[in-house]
Amino acid sequence: MQSDIMTIHTQVTTASRLADLDMENIQFGKIFADHMVSIDYANGEWQTPQILPYGPIELSPATAALHYGQALFEGMKAYKTVDGQVVLFRPQANWARMNESAKRLCMPEIPEELFMESLKQLIALDANWVPGKVGNSLYIRPFMFASDALVGVRPSETYKFMIFCSPASQYYAEPVRVKIEEKYTRSVEGGAGYAKAAGNYGASLYPTKLAQEKGFHQVIWTDGKEHNFIEESGTMNVMFVIDGKLITPALSSSILAGITRDSVLQLARDWGMPVEERRISVQEIVDAHAAGTLEDAFGTGTAATIAPIKSIMYKEHEMELPAVANRTFSNKVAAELDKIRHGQAEDVHGWMVPVQ
Ligand SMILES: *Cc1c(COP(=O)(O)O)cnc(C)c1O
């Protein structure tokens, strides 16, 4: 961007759909806010950002992203504070991660100002779509894809970056039954597991479907070499409390660096809880369960914040965990994050960014 006063071409809708939204009964992911951001990349640079009425886009059947998977996304949320301000949770972290994903997929990085300004202006314009109730939010989906119409395997020369939003109610995370995955892998060392690449999701659906057919909600992914070490839980990072210590797999090329993960670890450290980011073997979990020291297990991610794990299946043996209501840490950290996001607790780390 040459100038610091960025011009965003905005076309305001003449047919707002806000009146159709039932704030008391939000169906996640099916209803989209009035506007969207659209920015094209061509001739080696980002073109004028546009905010347009939400709607379909036209694509050539030869669009590169549809064939060779040069596509990435982000997931974040806007919240309404108790005094009515609209705030974003750690948006710079999403911007930085998006650029990490972009590098891995040979896609162009997006300048911070372009990402932040188009995001803020979109959310400010659709501020009335941010639900007011504590626990509810506006889910924000930034994404980018290769838009060259060319059937040839090489990085695309043109891209489209877009952002749209969908209102979300308090995600009641039913405690999940999970299965340790010993056959399939989500990602391996040297792969693209740390990137929020669309293709990672496509390839995870089949093993997840097989687990669901056996009555589990999700799989716990393990390392691709020996299936001995824990990686993630479904599309979330995974954490355990063993004997008063918070333990989670260390980041690597096969693990997605969750912003919720980072926030939970930070709060635990603030509270003086011992935190370990390291390799965790499946055997360690089995042993802790047998010794009665496995106090808590949960997934972390933007959609649910904390998703408690009810039981873990490993080699025909199902390990039951303590009742969710009795879990001190995960309940406390979920409540604290909710309070920070809605302006009911002090934001000591400067995580909340107002849109106006
Ligand atoms: C997005 C994602 C997460 C969670 O990241 P957050 O920033 O906390 O939402 C974890 N694992 C995978 C594989 C993901 O795609």
PDBQT file of the ligand as one rigid body, heavy atoms in Angstrom, charges set to zero:
ROOT
HETATM    1  C1  LIG A 401      -7.909 -23.681  13.487  1.00  0.00    +0.000 C 
HETATM    2  C2  LIG A 401      -7.337 -24.917  14.088  1.00  0.00    +0.000 A 
HETATM    3  C3  LIG A 401      -7.069 -25.043  15.468  1.00  0.00    +0.000 A 
HETATM    4  C4  LIG A 401      -7.465 -24.018  16.480  1.00  0.00    +0.000 C 
HETATM    5  O1  LIG A 401      -6.931 -22.745  16.265  1.00  0.00    +0.000 OA
HETATM    6  P1  LIG A 401      -7.600 -21.473  16.969  1.00  0.00    +0.000 P 
HETATM    7  O2  LIG A 401      -6.761 -20.344  16.528  1.00  0.00    +0.000 OA
HETATM    8  O3  LIG A 401      -7.520 -21.710  18.449  1.00  0.00    +0.000 OA
HETATM    9  O4  LIG A 401      -9.012 -21.422  16.504  1.00  0.00    +0.000 OA
HETATM   10  C5  LIG A 401      -6.462 -26.208  15.908  1.00  0.00    +0.000 A 
HETATM   11  N1  LIG A 401      -6.153 -27.200  15.074  1.00  0.00    +0.000 NA
HETATM   12  C6  LIG A 401      -6.411 -27.136  13.759  1.00  0.00    +0.000 A 
HETATM   13  C7  LIG A 401      -6.045 -28.274  12.883  1.00  0.00    +0.000 C 
HETATM   14  C8  LIG A 401      -7.009 -26.000  13.226  1.00  0.00    +0.000 A 
HETATM   15  O5  LIG A 401      -7.260 -25.941  11.909  1.00  0.00    +0.000 OA
ENDROOT
TORSDOF 0
